[in-house]
Amino acid sequence: MPRRHPAVRAGLAGLVAPVALIQTAGMATALAQTAPEPRAAVEGPQRRAAVEEIVVTAQRRQQSAQDVPISLQVVDSARIERVAAQDMGDLAAFVPGLQVKADSPTQPKYTIRGVVTDDFGVGTDPAVGIYVDGFYSARSGASLLAFNDVERIEVLKGPQGTLFGRNSAAGAVSIITRKPSDEAEGRFLFRVGSYDKRRAEAMMNLPAGDDLALRVNAVFNQRDGWLKDDATGEGLSREDNWATRAALRWGPTAGTNAILTWEHEELDQDARPAISVIDVPPFPGRPSLPYNPATFIDPRDGPVLNDVIDNHETRELDSVTLTLTHPLSWGELASLTAFRHFETENREDEDGTNRRDLYFDTNNIEDNTSFYQEFKLSGAAGPVDWVAGASFWHEKAEQQASTSATTDSINAVLGNIGVGTPFSDLDNFVLIPFGIPFRLLGNSWNETMANEGTFKAYAVYGDAIWHVTDRLNLTLGGRLTYDKKTFSWFNGPRLAPELDETIRTLADLGVLDLAGVPPEALRFDVVFDVGALEGRKVELSDSWTDFSPRVVLDYALTDSVMAYASYTQGYKAGGFNSVEPLSRFDNEKVRNYEIGVKTSFPETGLQVNVAGYKYFYDDKQRVRLVQETSGSSVPQYIVETSDDKAVGIDLDALWRPIDPLEINLAVSWIDAEIDSKVTREGLDLSGQPTGEPRWTLSGGAAWTQPLGDGATVQVAVQHAYRGAPRCNTESLAVGTCGDILPFDVGGPYHRTDLRVAWTSASGAYTVAAFANNVFDNRYVTSLNRLTADTLGTVFSALSEPRMLGVDFAVRF
């Protein structure tokens, strides 16, 4: 740990108390699960409580959170239990500055301080790095995992390029699981709740002598759908998932430690539903084009109609990691090795109707294998604590972006874009009038873009903390990374076997000749119209080099107050747009300036931390849906770049005025705007908001009341708020933001969670009742325009309703 003045050390040590309480470095704090020992007595029967010192690994070494000059929020297992969180998507609302869009768990989007990169396809990477026990979970398809025996979660805000490396330009989320221990223990939890919720967790820790221990845990989760299809009555958003982990710890020699971990997860649930905001007229009427946002219906009150074939979202993941640590005479050597493989599939409705002539769905299929190796050295030399290392990353990724339609909906698309209606024309004017028993409408239609990528990354890094004086520390660090990527695209002819058989039959009968329609005229692509590239596999290779430095100065003003100033850089590797052949883009880079103050006043039970920052984000990539791209007459996803900038303030406070009571508050304010951007349509967005709301906050309180028999009852409440997104010219033009809509999209957002828990005197038994989203607030979280300009359909996603439940837990 960093060296400080002896008085500071004594003050920090005096803060430690036996309580499962979270302390943050630069952001919000979490509440404790058990009542702590008092630090100092006050007047009256109740005493002021203390705040525990929390050890984190935010700087790749173990340190007190109060010594870490980084904007940091830590969430412990107690907070996870209090909001009944299953994954990061359930926690994000209570971490100001962090947003996780998790309605599709195989394609989540993480945002920190307003920075998000749409991880659309395997050719690009997210801007927020997700780490599990120090190992990078690269693809978004494997970054939203079920919480399973988690010790704590560290959310690092701002670029972490030096300490965590590539693809952590916006920040990093580090999930730390519990390790095998020398104490035999077990835990079982069973949860029942709304919509026939059933969740079971089990854990066993089995030591075998002084140098061997095994920890095994599993979680099973099922739930019926909280939405129902109005036409079929079938449930939507159903869950049926399970995961397990086994960790073996071995200490072959004194000081040497090895932990081998295997993890397996199977996710099987409904894909996200598409809830229409268009009042679709009865068949054969169709939605009007162009669509008018002022006529949208509120999806919270309208019907839910989905007809996607084989609706599902699945993931099968296997991960094996090995962590070795060995003491040296001058420090410590660590080796981190990881192998991971996952397969995902996500087939979801993209029109929000149950009409065959408006049918469109997408299926994202991924197969990903990765290998990671890092060697890390750490130690201390005089007044310097240092860490250095080298790493290698290899990834093989395959993806199929598959789209399915019907000849009826393709016919409607062609008519809407002014090309004509060939299938209905032949049916209505040739086949039906002449009694020919064949139809071109009513057939399936599929187009697929297939991608393969091989990615390698090499890095060396170093980070040193120089204790200039007993109170002053200077940190210097840097990471040099080399990325090399090879990527390919392949789009074959559209697949429509029933249609092609009919075309062949009509051609053999001479019907098409009489109609003046050659068979080739009915064989075309609509979604992936790549022109001369059809049927050809094309490939690009590229490489990028980045150096991400870090400079930090921190000073202990008093025994209870530390101030710091830092300059950090981060980057996201360049890549390729998986649905735009032969496209490429360069690294994203961010420069971040930050100042902060961390305070802790044990005599008042108060802790307050404040951080202010300003960043400049260069070449930020964004995947956007546009009309009339090269080679296609229907909307396509393209990559655009912009330079963004932002200033912001993060504040958190924890107050324990008396023993039973804890109060926490976290506030984030940001002014994020586009510094420079001109869209492909020539729209200049420079100087306009990026869309990020100014304010997010989380606050709550917990009261732990001892009972006469030694048991306790705890009542905890937590509230989260996210402000309304700030509109710009583009979002106003496409109708996804602004007063023209009859409902708000993306905010303002309120959520209140309540939990009441009884714990026996021994701590072995706990019964808790909880209510998430107590006031049943319902929000439109997003609008999707994928089929808006071709079929006239626009659909939305909704937040979950109130969820009630009861937990039964046993520890032994």
C-alpha positions in Angstrom: 0.0 0.0 0.0 1.2 3.6 -0.6 3.2 5.0 2.2 1.8 8.0 4.1 2.7 10.0 7.1 2.5 7.9 10.3 -0.3 10.1 11.5 -2.2 9.5 8.4 -1.6 5.8 8.6 -2.9 5.8 12.2 -5.9 7.7 11.2 -6.7 5.3 8.4 -6.2 2.3 10.6 -8.5 3.7 13.2 -11.3 3.8 10.6 -11.4 0.0 10.4 -14.4 -1.7 12.0 -16.0 -5.2 11.6 -18.8 -4.2 9.2 -19.6 -5.2 5.7 -19.7 -1.6 4.6 -18.7 -0.1 1.3 -16.5 3.0 1.1 -15.9 4.7 -2.2 -12.9 6.4 -3.5 -14.4 9.1 -5.7 -18.1 8.2 -6.0 -21.1 6.8 -4.1 -20.9 4.5 -1.2 -22.8 1.3 -0.3 -24.6 0.5 2.9 -23.4 -2.1 5.4 -25.3 -5.3 6.0 -24.4 -5.6 9.7 -24.1 -3.1 12.5 -20.5 -2.1 13.2 -18.7 -1.6 16.5 -18.8 2.0 17.6 -15.8 4.3 16.9 -16.6 6.8 19.6 -19.3 7.4 22.1 -21.7 10.3 21.9 -24.3 11.7 24.2 -27.4 9.4 24.7 -28.0 5.7 24.4 -27.0 5.5 20.7 -23.5 5.9 19.5 -21.8 7.1 16.4 -20.7 4.4 14.1 -17.4 4.1 12.1 -16.6 3.6 8.5 -14.6 0.6 7.4 -11.5 0.9 5.3 -12.1 -1.0 2.1 -9.2 -2.6 0.2 -9.5 -2.4 -3.6 -7.3 -3.3 -6.6 -8.2 -0.3 -8.8 -4.4 0.4 -9.4 -3.5 -3.3 -10.0 -2.3 -3.6 -6.4 -4.0 -3.8 -3.1 -4.7 -0.4 -1.5 -7.1 1.3 0.7 -9.9 2.9 -1.4 -9.1 6.3 0.3 -5.5 6.1 -1.0 -6.6 5.6 -4.6 -6.6 8.9 -6.6 -9.2 7.6 -9.0 -13.0 8.3 -9.3 -14.2 5.0 -8.0 -17.4 3.4 -6.7 -17.4 0.1 -5.0 -20.5 -2.1 -4.7 -20.4 -5.0 -2.3 -22.5 -8.2 -1.9 -24.7 -6.4 0.6 -25.7 -3.8 -2.0 -26.3 -6.5 -4.6 -28.6 -8.3 -2.2 -30.5 -5.1 -1.2 -31.6 -4.4 -4.8 -32.0 -8.1 -5.7 -29.6 -7.5 -8.6 -28.9 -10.4 -11.0 -26.3 -8.6 -13.1 -24.8 -5.2 -13.8 -28.0 -4.1 -15.6 -29.8 -4.2 -12.3 -27.2 -2.2 -10.4 -26.4 0.6 -13.0 -29.3 2.8 -11.8 -27.6 3.1 -8.4 -24.2 4.0 -9.7 -24.4 7.6 -11.0 -22.4 8.1 -14.1 -22.8 4.4 -15.2 -25.5 3.2 -17.5 -26.0 -0.3 -18.8 -28.6 -1.0 -21.5 -29.2 -4.7 -20.8 -32.5 -5.6 -22.4 -30.5 -7.9 -24.6 -27.9 -9.6 -22.3 -25.9 -10.9 -25.2 -25.6 -7.4 -26.7 -25.4 -5.0 -23.7 -24.1 -1.4 -23.9 -22.1 0.2 -21.1 -21.8 3.9 -20.7 -19.5 5.7 -18.2 -19.5 9.5 -18.0 -21.5 9.8 -21.2 -19.1 7.7 -23.3 -20.5 4.7 -25.1 -19.5 2.9 -28.3 -22.2 0.9 -30.0 -20.6 -2.6 -29.9 -22.4 -3.6 -33.2 -20.6 -6.6 -34.5 -17.4 -8.4 -33.8 -15.3 -5.9 -35.8 -15.5 -3.2 -33.1 -15.0 -3.2 -29.3 -16.8 -1.4 -26.4 -15.3 1.7 -24.8 -15.9 0.4 -21.3 -13.7 -2.5 -20.2 -15.3 -5.3 -18.2 -13.0 -7.4 -16.1 -13.7 -10.5 -13.9 -11.0 -11.2 -11.4 -8.5 -9.2 -13.5 -9.4 -11.0 -16.8 -10.8 -8.9 -19.6 -14.2 -10.0 -20.9 -13.8 -8.5 -24.4 -16.9 -9.1 -26.4 -20.2 -7.6 -25.2 -21.7 -11.0 -25.7 -20.0 -12.3 -22.6 -19.7 -9.0 -20.6 -23.1 -9.2 -18.8 -22.8 -12.2 -16.5 -25.0 -13.5 -13.8 -23.8 -12.4 -10.3 -22.5 -15.6 -8.7 -20.7 -15.4 -5.3 -19.5 -11.9 -6.0 -17.3 -10.2 -3.3 -17.4 -6.6 -4.7 -17.6 -4.6 -7.9 -15.3 -1.7 -8.6 -16.5 0.9 -11.1 -13.6 3.0 -12.3 -14.6 6.2 -14.0 -12.5 8.0 -16.6 -9.9 6.4 -18.9 -8.0 3.5 -17.5 -5.6 2.9 -20.4 -2.5 2.6 -18.3 -3.7 0.2 -15.7 -6.3 -1.8 -17.6 -5.3 -1.3 -21.2 -7.2 -1.3 -24.5 -10.9 -0.6 -24.7 -11.2 1.1 -21.3 -11.3 4.6 -22.7 -14.5 5.5 -20.8 -13.7 3.5 -17.7 -13.7 0.0 -16.4 -15.9 -2.3 -14.4 -13.9 -4.8 -12.3 -15.9 -7.7 -10.8 -14.2 -9.5 -8.0 -15.5 -13.0 -7.0 -14.9 -14.7 -3.6 -11.9 -17.0 -3.5 -11.5 -20.4 -1.8 -10.7 -19.9 1.9 -9.4 -22.0 4.8 -12.8 -22.0 6.5 -15.5 -24.6 5.8 -18.7 -22.7 5.0 -21.8 -22.9 2.9 -24.7 -20.8 1.8 -28.1 -21.4 0.2 -30.6 -18.8 -1.0 -34.0 -19.3 -2.5 -36.0 -16.4 -4.0 -39.6 -16.3 -5.1 -41.3 -13.3 -6.6 -43.5 -11.7 -9.2 -44.2 -13.4 -12.4 -43.5 -16.8 -10.9 -39.9 -15.8 -10.2 -37.7 -18.7 -8.9 -34.0 -18.2 -8.2 -31.7 -20.5 -6.2 -28.1 -20.0 -5.2 -25.8 -22.5 -3.5 -22.2 -22.3 -2.4 -19.8 -24.7 -0.6 -16.3 -23.9 0.5 -14.3 -27.0 1.4 -10.7 -26.7 2.7 -8.4 -29.7 2.6 -5.4 -29.0 4.8 -3.4 -25.8 4.9 -2.7 -25.5 1.2 -5.8 -26.7 -0.6 -9.3 -25.5 -0.8 -12.3 -25.9 -3.2 -15.1 -23.4 -3.6 -18.1 -24.4 -5.7 -21.2 -22.3 -6.4 -24.2 -22.3 -8.7 -27.2 -20.2 -9.5 -30.5 -21.1 -11.2 -33.0 -18.5 -12.4 -36.4 -18.8 -14.0 -39.2 -16.3 -14.5 -42.4 -16.1 -16.5 -42.8 -13.1 -18.9 -43.9 -9.8 -17.5 -45.4 -8.9 -20.9 -48.1 -10.9 -22.8 -48.7 -10.9 -26.5 -52.2 -9.5 -27.1 -53.0 -11.8 -29.9 -51.7 -15.2 -28.6 -51.6 -14.6 -24.9 -48.1 -16.0 -24.8 -45.6 -14.5 -22.2 -42.7 -12.4 -23.3 -39.4 -11.7 -21.5 -39.3 -15.1 -19.9 -36.0 -16.3 -18.3 -34.5 -19.8 -17.8 -30.8 -19.4 -17.0 -28.1 -21.1 -14.9 -24.5 -20.8 -14.1 -21.8 -22.5 -12.1 -18.3 -21.9 -11.0 -15.6 -24.0 -9.3 -12.4 -22.5 -8.0 -9.5 -24.6 -6.6 -6.8 -22.9 -4.6 -3.4 -24.6 -4.0 -0.4 -23.4 -2.1 2.5 -25.7 -3.1 5.1 -23.7 -1.3 5.2 -21.0 1.3 4.0 -17.8 -0.2 3.1 -19.4 -3.6 -0.5 -19.5 -4.5 -2.4 -20.9 -7.5 -6.1 -20.5 -8.2 -7.7 -22.5 -11.0 -11.2 -21.4 -11.9 -13.8 -23.0 -14.3 -17.0 -21.3 -15.1 -20.0 -22.4 -17.2 -23.1 -20.4 -18.0 -26.2 -21.2 -20.0 -28.6 -18.4 -20.8 -31.9 -19.3 -22.4 -34.6 -16.6 -22.5 -36.9 -14.6 -24.8 -35.3 -12.0 -26.9 -36.3 -8.5 -26.1 -39.9 -7.7 -27.3 -40.6 -5.0 -29.8 -43.5 -2.8 -28.7 -45.0 -0.7 -31.5 -45.6 3.0 -31.2 -47.4 3.0 -34.5 -51.2 2.7 -34.7 -51.1 0.1 -37.6 -54.4 0.1 -39.6 -56.2 -3.2 -40.3 -54.9 -5.3 -43.2 -54.4 -4.6 -46.0 -53.8 -1.0 -44.8 -50.2 -0.1 -44.0 -48.5 2.5 -41.8 -48.0 5.9 -43.3 -44.7 7.0 -44.8 -42.9 9.1 -43.8 -43.8 8.4 -40.2 -44.9 11.3 -38.0 -43.6 11.2 -34.4 -46.5 13.3 -33.3 -48.9 10.5 -34.1 -47.1 7.9 -32.0 -49.1 6.0 -29.5 -47.8 5.4 -25.9 -46.4 1.9 -25.9 -47.3 1.6 -22.2 -50.9 1.6 -23.2 -50.9 0.1 -26.6 -51.0 -3.6 -27.7 -48.0 -5.9 -27.7 -47.9 -7.9 -30.9 -44.8 -10.0 -31.8 -44.6 -12.8 -34.3 -40.9 -13.5 -34.6 -40.2 -17.1 -35.6 -38.3 -19.0 -32.9 -38.0 -16.0 -30.5 -35.0 -16.7 -28.3 -31.8 -15.3 -26.9 -29.2 -17.9 -25.8 -25.6 -18.0 -24.6 -23.4 -20.9 -23.7 -20.1 -19.8 -22.1 -17.1 -21.7 -20.7 -14.1 -20.0 -19.1 -11.0 -21.4 -17.5 -8.5 -19.1 -15.7 -5.3 -19.7 -13.8 -3.8 -17.1 -11.5 -0.3 -17.8 -10.0 1.5 -15.6 -7.5 5.0 -16.3 -6.2 7.1 -14.1 -3.8 10.5 -12.9 -4.8 13.2 -11.4 -2.6 12.5 -8.0 -4.1 8.8 -8.3 -4.9 6.1 -10.6 -6.4 5.6 -12.3 -9.7 2.1 -13.0 -11.0 0.9 -14.9 -14.0 -2.6 -14.6 -15.3 -3.8 -17.1 -18.0 -7.3 -17.3 -19.4 -9.2 -19.3 -22.0 -12.8 -18.4 -22.9 -15.3 -19.6 -25.4 -18.9 -18.6 -25.9 -21.6 -19.0 -28.4 -24.6 -16.6 -28.6 -27.8 -16.4 -30.6 -30.3 -13.6 -30.5 -33.4 -13.7 -32.8 -35.7 -10.8 -32.1 -38.7 -9.0 -33.6 -37.9 -5.9 -35.6 -41.3 -4.5 -36.6 -43.5 -4.7 -33.5 -46.5 -6.2 -35.4 -47.9 -9.6 -36.1 -48.5 -8.8 -39.8 -47.0 -11.0 -42.5 -46.7 -8.1 -44.9 -44.7 -6.2 -42.2 -42.6 -9.1 -40.9 -38.9 -8.5 -40.2 -36.6 -10.1 -37.7 -32.8 -10.2 -37.1 -30.7 -13.0 -35.7 -27.2 -12.3 -34.3 -25.1 -15.4 -34.1 -21.6 -15.3 -32.6 -18.9 -17.9 -31.9 -15.9 -16.5 -30.0 -12.7 -18.0 -28.6 -10.1 -16.0 -26.8 -6.8 -16.6 -25.0 -5.1 -14.1 -22.6 -1.6 -14.3 -20.9 -0.1 -11.6 -18.6 3.0 -11.6 -16.5 3.1 -9.0 -13.8 5.9 -7.9 -11.4 5.3 -5.7 -8.4 7.4 -4.5 -5.5 8.8 -1.6 -3.6 12.2 0.0 -3.9 12.9 2.7 -1.3 10.2 5.4 -1.5 8.7 3.8 -4.7 5.9 1.3 -5.0 5.8 -0.1 -8.6 4.0 -2.5 -10.8 5.0 -3.6 -14.4 4.0 -6.2 -16.8 3.5 -7.6 -20.3 0.4 -9.2 -21.9 -0.8 -11.0 -25.0 -4.3 -11.3 -26.3 -5.6 -13.5 -29.1 -9.2 -13.7 -30.2 -11.0 -15.6 -33.0 -14.5 -14.3 -33.6 -17.2 -15.4 -36.0 -20.5 -13.7 -36.6 -23.6 -14.0 -38.8 -25.9 -11.0 -39.0 -29.0 -12.8 -40.3 -32.2 -11.0 -41.4 -35.5 -12.8 -42.1 -38.5 -11.4 -43.8 -41.4 -12.6 -46.1 -41.9 -12.0 -49.7 -44.9 -10.0 -48.5 -42.8 -7.6 -46.4 -40.1 -7.4 -49.1 -42.8 -6.5 -51.6 -44.0 -3.8 -49.2 -40.4 -2.4 -48.8 -39.9 -2.3 -52.6 -43.2 -0.4 -53.0 -42.4 2.0 -50.2 -39.0 2.9 -51.7 -40.5 3.4 -55.2 -39.1 0.3 -56.9 -42.4 -1.4 -57.5 -44.3 -4.4 -56.2 -43.2 -7.3 -58.3 -44.5 -10.2 -56.2 -48.0 -8.9 -55.7 -48.2 -7.7 -59.3 -47.5 -11.2 -60.6 -49.9 -12.8 -58.2 -52.8 -10.4 -58.7 -52.5 -9.8 -62.4 -51.1 -13.1 -63.8 -51.3 -16.1 -61.5 -54.7 -15.5 -59.8 -56.6 -14.3 -62.9 -55.4 -17.2 -65.0 -56.0 -19.8 -62.2 -52.3 -20.7 -62.0 -51.9 -22.5 -58.6 -48.7 -20.8 -57.5 -48.0 -17.7 -55.4 -45.0 -15.5 -55.0 -46.3 -13.9 -51.8 -46.3 -15.9 -48.6 -42.7 -17.2 -48.9 -39.8 -16.8 -46.6 -36.8 -14.6 -47.3 -33.4 -14.5 -45.6 -30.2 -12.4 -46.1 -27.0 -12.9 -44.1 -23.7 -11.1 -43.7 -21.0 -13.4 -42.3 -17.9 -12.1 -40.7 -14.7 -13.6 -39.3 -12.1 -11.8 -37.3 -8.7 -12.6 -35.9 -7.4 -10.1 -33.3 -4.1 -9.9 -31.5 -2.9 -7.4 -29.0 0.5 -7.0 -27.3 1.2 -4.7 -24.4 3.9 -3.6 -21.9 3.1 -1.3 -19.0 4.5 0.2 -15.9 3.1 2.3 -13.0 5.1 3.7 -10.1 4.0 5.6 -7.0 6.9 7.8 -5.6 6.3 8.8 -2.0 8.0 12.2 -2.3 7.3 13.0 1.3 5.2 11.5 4.1 2.2 13.3 2.6 3.0 13.8 -1.1 2.8 11.1 -3.7 3.6 11.3 -7.4 2.4 8.5 -9.7 3.8 8.0 -13.2 2.7 5.3 -15.5 2.3 4.3 -19.1 1.2 1.4 -21.4 2.3 0.7 -24.9 -0.1 -1.4 -26.9 0.1 -2.9 -30.4 -3.2 -4.2 -32.0 -3.4 -6.2 -35.2 -6.7 -7.2 -36.7 -7.8 -9.2 -39.7 -11.4 -9.1 -40.7 -13.6 -10.4 -43.5 -17.0 -10.0 -44.9 -19.1 -12.5 -47.0 -22.6 -11.9 -48.3 -24.0 -14.6 -50.5 -27.3 -14.5 -52.5 -30.5 -14.2 -50.5 -32.0 -17.5 -49.4 -35.6 -18.1 -50.4 -36.0 -21.8 -51.3 -39.8 -21.9 -51.7 -39.8 -18.7 -53.8 -37.0 -20.0 -56.0 -38.8 -23.3 -56.6 -41.9 -21.4 -57.6 -39.8 -19.2 -59.9 -38.3 -22.2 -61.6 -41.7 -23.8 -62.1 -43.2 -20.7 -63.6 -40.2 -20.3 -65.9 -40.5 -23.9 -67.0 -44.2 -23.4 -67.7 -43.4 -20.3 -69.7 -45.5 -18.0 -67.5 -42.6 -15.6 -66.7 -41.9 -15.3 -70.5 -45.5 -14.4 -71.1 -45.4 -11.9 -68.3 -42.2 -10.4 -69.7 -40.3 -11.0 -66.4 -37.0 -12.9 -66.6 -36.3 -15.2 -63.6 -33.1 -13.2 -62.8 -35.3 -10.1 -62.1 -36.8 -11.9 -59.1 -33.4 -12.9 -57.6 -32.0 -9.8 -55.7 -30.9 -8.6 -52.3 -32.6 -5.9 -50.3 -31.0 -5.7 -46.9 -27.4 -6.5 -47.8 -27.2 -5.2 -51.3 -23.4 -5.2 -51.7 -23.4 -5.0 -55.5 -20.3 -6.6 -57.1 -19.1 -7.9 -53.8 -22.0 -10.4 -53.5 -20.7 -13.9 -53.3 -17.2 -12.8 -52.7 -15.3 -13.0 -49.4 -13.4 -9.7 -48.9 -10.8 -9.1 -46.2 -8.9 -6.3 -44.6 -5.9 -6.3 -42.2 -4.8 -3.3 -40.1 -2.8 -2.5 -37.1 -2.7 0.3 -34.5 -0.2 1.4 -31.9 -1.1 3.4 -28.8 0.7 4.8 -25.8 -1.5 5.7 -22.8 0.3 7.7 -20.1 -0.8 8.5 -16.5 0.4 11.3 -14.2 -1.1 11.7 -10.7 -0.2 14.0 -7.8 -1.9 13.4 -4.4 -1.3 15.2 -1.1 -2.6 14.5 2.4 -3.8 18.0 3.5 -4.6 16.6 7.0 -5.0 13.2 8.5 -8.6 13.1 7.2 -8.3 15.0 3.9 -6.5 14.0 0.7 -6.5 16.0 -2.5 -5.3 14.8 -5.9 -4.9 16.0 -9.5 -4.4 13.7 -12.5 -4.0 13.5 -16.2 -4.8 10.2 -17.9 -5.2 8.9 -21.4 -7.1 5.9 -22.7 -8.1 4.4 -26.1 -10.3 2.0 -27.8 -8.8 -0.1 -30.6 -9.6 0.6 -34.2 -11.7 -1.8 -36.2 -14.3 -2.6 -38.8 -18.1 -2.2 -39.3 -19.4 -5.8 -39.7 -22.3 -4.9 -42.0 -20.4 -2.4 -44.2 -17.9 -4.3 -46.3 -14.3 -2.9 -46.5 -15.0 -0.3 -43.9 -12.5 0.6 -41.2 -11.9 3.1 -38.5 -9.0 4.2 -36.3 -8.4 4.2 -32.6 -10.6 6.3 -30.3 -8.5 8.3 -27.9 -9.5 10.2 -24.7 -7.6 12.8 -22.6 -8.9 13.3 -19.1 -8.0 16.0 -16.5 -9.3 15.4 -13.0 -9.1 16.9 -9.5 -10.6 15.4 -6.4 -10.8 15.5 -2.7 -11.4 12.6 -0.4 -12.4 13.2 3.2 -13.3 11.1 6.2 -14.3 12.5 9.6 -14.6 9.7 12.1 -15.7 12.0 14.9 -18.9 12.8 13.0 -19.4 9.6 11.2 -19.2 11.5 7.9 -17.4 10.8 4.7 -17.5 13.1 1.6 -15.7 12.7 -1.7 -15.7 15.0 -4.7 -14.2 14.8 -8.1 -14.3 17.2 -11.0 -13.1 16.3 -14.5 -12.8 17.5 -18.1 -12.2 15.2 -21.0 -11.6 15.4 -24.8 -12.7 12.3 -26.8 -11.2 12.1 -30.3 -12.5 10.0 -33.2 -15.4 8.5 -31.3 -17.1 5.9 -33.4 -20.9 5.6 -33.6 -22.9 3.0 -35.5 -25.9 4.7 -37.0 -28.8 3.7 -39.2 -29.0 5.8 -42.4 -31.0 5.8 -45.6 -29.6 5.4 -49.1 -26.1 4.1 -48.5 -23.9 3.0 -51.4 -25.2 -0.1 -53.1 -28.5 -0.3 -51.1 -31.9 1.4 -51.3 -32.8 0.5 -47.7 -31.4 1.8 -44.4 -28.0 0.4 -43.5 -25.8 0.6 -40.4 -22.7 2.8 -41.0 -19.9 4.1 -38.8 -19.4 7.8 -38.2 -16.8 9.6 -36.1 -17.0 12.7 -33.9 -14.9 14.6 -31.4 -16.6 15.0 -28.1 -15.8 16.8 -24.9 -17.4 17.1 -21.4 -17.0 18.6 -18.0 -18.5 17.0 -14.9 -18.6 16.7 -11.1 -19.0 13.6 -9.1 -19.9 13.7 -5.4 -20.7 11.0 -2.8 -21.4 11.1 0.9 -21.9 8.6 3.6 -23.1 9.5 7.0 -23.5 7.3 10.1 -24.9 9.7 12.7 -25.9 7.0 15.1 -25.2 3.2 15.3 -28.4 1.9 13.6 -28.6 4.4 10.8 -26.6 4.8 7.6 -27.4 7.4 4.9 -25.7 7.6 1.5 -25.9 10.0 -1.4 -24.2 10.1 -4.8 -24.6 12.7 -7.4 -23.2 13.0 -10.9 -23.4 16.2 -13.1 -22.1 16.3 -16.6 -22.2 18.7 -19.6 -21.3 16.6 -22.6 -21.3 18.0 -26.1 -20.1 17.2 -29.6 -17.0 19.2 -30.3 -16.9 18.4 -34.0 -19.1 16.3 -36.2 -20.7 16.5 -39.7 -23.0 13.6 -40.6 -23.0 11.9 -44.0 -26.1 14.0 -44.8 -24.1 17.2 -44.2 -25.7 17.9 -40.8 -23.3 19.9 -38.6 -23.7 18.8 -34.9 -20.7 20.7 -33.6 -21.4 22.4 -30.2 -24.6 20.4 -29.6 -25.3 18.0 -26.7 -24.4 14.3 -27.1 -27.7 13.3 -25.6 -26.3 12.5 -22.1 -28.5 14.0 -19.3 -26.9 16.5 -17.0 -28.0 14.9 -13.7 -28.0 11.4 -12.2 -28.1 10.5 -8.5 -28.7 7.8 -6.0 -29.5 8.1 -2.4 -30.8 5.9 0.4 -30.8 4.9 4.0 -30.7 1.8 6.1 -31.8 1.3 9.7 -30.6 -1.9 11.6 -32.6 -2.5 14.7 -31.4 -5.1 17.3 -34.1 -7.3 18.8 -34.3 -8.7 22.3 -33.2 -12.2 21.3 -30.0 -10.9 19.5 -31.6 -11.0 16.1 -31.8 -7.9 13.9 -34.3 -6.3 11.5 -33.0 -4.1 8.8 -35.1 -1.7 6.7 -33.3 -0.3 3.6 -34.5 2.0 0.9 -32.7 3.2 -2.1 -33.8 5.7 -4.8 -32.2 6.4 -8.2 -32.8 9.3 -10.6 -31.7 9.9 -14.1 -32.4 13.1 -15.9 -33.9 13.6 -19.4 -31.6 13.2 -22.3 -30.5 16.5 -24.0 -31.7 16.7 -27.6 -29.6 17.7 -30.6 -30.6 18.5 -34.2 -30.2 14.9 -35.3 -32.2 13.3 -32.5 -35.0 15.9 -33.0 -35.0 15.3 -36.8 -35.5 11.5 -36.5 -38.1 11.9 -33.8 -36.3 10.0 -30.9 -36.2 13.1 -28.6 -38.1 16.3 -28.0 -41.5 17.6 -27.1 -43.1 16.4 -30.3 -43.3 12.9 -28.9 -46.3 12.0 -26.8 -44.1 10.3 -24.2 -40.5 10.7 -22.9 -37.7 8.4 -24.2 -34.8 7.6 -22.0 -35.8 9.8 -19.0 -36.4 11.4 -16.7 -36.3 8.2 -14.7 -37.1 7.4 -11.1 -36.7 4.1 -9.3 -37.2 3.3 -5.6 -36.3 -0.1 -4.0 -37.3 -1.3 -0.6 -36.0 -4.2 1.4 -36.9 -5.5 4.9 -34.7 -8.3 6.3 -34.7 -10.3 9.5 -31.4 -12.1 10.5 -31.1 -14.5 13.4 -28.8 -13.9 16.3 -26.2 -16.3 14.9 -26.4 -14.9 11.4 -27.3 -18.3 10.0 -30.8 -17.5 8.8 -32.2 -14.5 6.9 -35.6 -13.9 5.6 -36.1 -10.8 3.5 -39.0 -9.2 1.5 -38.2 -6.7 -1.2 -39.9 -4.5 -3.7 -38.0 -3.2 -6.7 -39.5 -0.2 -8.4 -41.9 0.3 -5.5 -44.1 2.9 -7.2 -44.4 0.8 -10.5 -42.9 3.6 -12.6 -42.9 2.6 -16.3 -40.6 4.2 -18.9 -39.9 4.0 -22.6 -36.2 3.3 -22.6 -35.6 3.5 -26.3 -37.0 3.9 -29.8 -35.9 1.7 -32.7 -36.2 2.9 -36.3 -34.7 -0.1 -38.1 -37.8 -0.6 -40.2 -39.2 2.9 -40.0 -38.3 4.2 -43.4 -39.1 0.9 -45.3 -42.1 -0.5 -43.5 -43.3 2.5 -41.5 -42.9 0.6 -38.3 -41.3 2.1 -35.2 -41.0 0.2 -31.9 -39.8 0.7 -28.4 -38.5 -1.0 -25.3 -40.0 -0.6 -21.8 -38.6 -0.7 -18.3 -39.7 -3.5 -16.0 -42.7 -3.0 -13.8 -42.7 -3.4 -10.0 -41.1 -6.6 -8.9 -41.9 -8.1 -5.5 -40.1 -11.0 -3.9 -39.0 -12.9 -0.8 -35.5 -14.3 0.0 -34.8 -17.2 2.3 -31.1 -17.6 3.0 -29.2 -20.1 5.2 -25.5 -19.9 6.1 -23.5 -22.7 7.7 
